[in-house]
Amino acid sequence: MSSELPFSMETLTEQCGGSNVVVESVLDAFLEQVPTDINEMETCLASGDLLTVSKAAHRLKGTAGVLGASKLHPLCASLELAGKQGNATEAARIYSELKAEAQQCVDAVPAAKAKL
């Protein structure tokens, strides 16, 4: 497995006050949050509820920032903005990329935990 993670253990550890216990807790919460937010975004995109898409992207953006997820965080910010602007085409395009990047982050959690 590659030693490169799609998020920064240094940033995460710093955000968690240097506590490996808190880092592990944040990673566990992230694993629970991603499927919920992704499903909500997908359902709301399909129904045209872009305001809720924006809110879910905002929630995930916060966690991505704590993780130091350098690709996921800006994708969340872009989706949040597209949702607020009511741009369904752009939101759908960004969502596709965001979903793939979020999955890469989820897949990297076991390797991140192994580094603790």
C-alpha positions in Angstrom: 0.0 0.0 0.0 1.2 3.5 -0.8 2.5 5.6 2.0 0.7 8.6 0.4 -2.7 9.3 2.0 -5.3 11.6 0.5 -5.3 13.5 3.7 -2.6 14.8 6.1 -1.9 12.9 9.2 0.2 15.9 10.4 -2.8 18.2 10.0 -5.2 15.8 11.6 -2.9 15.2 14.5 -2.4 18.9 15.0 -6.1 19.5 14.8 -6.6 16.8 17.4 -4.1 18.4 19.9 -1.6 15.6 19.3 -3.8 12.9 20.8 -3.9 9.6 18.9 -7.1 8.7 20.7 -8.8 11.8 19.3 -7.3 11.2 15.9 -8.8 7.7 15.9 -12.1 9.1 17.0 -12.2 11.6 14.2 -11.3 9.0 11.7 -14.1 6.7 13.0 -16.6 9.7 12.8 -15.4 10.4 9.2 -16.1 6.8 8.3 -19.7 7.1 9.6 -20.2 10.6 8.1 -19.2 10.0 4.5 -21.8 7.5 3.5 -24.6 9.6 5.1 -23.5 12.8 3.4 -22.8 11.1 0.1 -26.2 9.4 0.1 -27.9 12.7 1.1 -26.1 14.6 -1.7 -27.0 12.0 -4.3 -30.7 11.8 -3.3 -31.0 15.6 -3.2 -29.2 16.1 -6.5 -31.7 13.6 -8.1 -34.7 15.5 -6.6 -33.3 19.0 -7.4 -32.9 20.0 -3.7 -29.6 21.9 -4.2 -29.9 23.7 -0.9 -29.7 20.4 1.0 -26.8 19.3 -1.3 -25.0 22.5 -0.3 -25.6 21.8 3.4 -24.3 18.3 3.2 -21.2 19.5 1.3 -20.6 22.1 3.9 -20.7 19.5 6.7 -18.3 17.2 4.8 -16.1 20.2 4.1 -15.6 20.8 7.8 -14.4 17.3 8.4 -12.3 17.3 5.3 -10.6 20.4 6.6 -9.8 18.7 9.9 -8.4 15.8 8.0 -6.2 18.0 5.8 -7.8 16.4 2.8 -6.3 18.6 0.1 -8.5 17.4 -2.8 -11.7 16.6 -0.9 -11.9 19.9 1.0 -12.0 22.2 -2.2 -14.4 19.8 -3.9 -16.8 20.1 -1.0 -16.4 23.9 -1.1 -17.2 23.9 -4.8 -20.2 21.7 -4.4 -21.4 23.8 -1.6 -21.2 26.9 -3.8 -22.8 25.3 -6.8 -25.7 24.2 -4.6 -26.1 27.7 -3.2 -26.1 29.1 -6.7 -28.7 26.6 -7.9 -26.4 25.3 -10.6 -27.5 21.7 -11.0 -25.3 20.8 -13.9 -22.1 22.0 -12.1 -23.3 20.4 -8.8 -23.7 17.0 -10.5 -20.3 17.3 -12.2 -18.5 18.2 -8.9 -20.5 15.5 -7.0 -19.1 12.8 -9.2 -15.5 13.8 -8.5 -16.2 14.5 -4.8 -17.8 11.0 -4.4 -14.7 9.3 -5.8 -12.3 11.4 -3.7 -14.3 10.8 -0.6 -14.1 7.1 -1.2 -10.3 7.3 -1.6 -10.2 9.0 1.8 -12.4 6.3 3.3 -10.2 3.6 1.8 -7.1 5.2 3.3 -8.4 5.2 6.9 -7.1 1.8 7.8 -3.6 2.8 6.6 -3.9 6.0 8.6 -4.9 4.2 11.7 -1.9 1.8 11.3 0.4 4.9 11.4 -0.9 5.8 14.9 
